[in-house]
């Protein structure tokens, strides 16, 4: 089954290469901004009332697919679907960022961990009642090698 997605904008960050790019948005203080294309601006109504949003984007510089990978925080291989490694079958990225402000079609954000000019696929609000879970397990991450 072929699925086509349409970019709704661009994510602008200071990162252009893996070296120096944070491995997760929760480990980043870096500022960036999101440019939403004019035809999608109406979908931003009331977004400034949220402190954090999910950015869903295309990992446009990922050029490989591996079903087993060694994640950045471990020295053992794991299934790609148990990691956040970029070499995924569909090269889709997901990050929670802090929404600083909105000016028209531009969202100022903090906590970026993606490459500059990443194609934006969607934005969703972070809602604690929906997104926080109790009694979670973190698989291999709980027992990761300390490096």
Buried (B, 14 or more C-beta within 10 A) or exposed (E): EEEEEEBBBBBBBEBEEEEEBBBEBEEBEBBBBBBBEEEBBEEBEEBEEBEBBBBBBBBBBBEEEBEEBEBBBBEEBBEBEBBBBBBBEEBBBBBBBBBBEBEEBBBBBBBBBBBBEBBBBBBBBBEEEEEEEEEEEEEBBEEBEEE
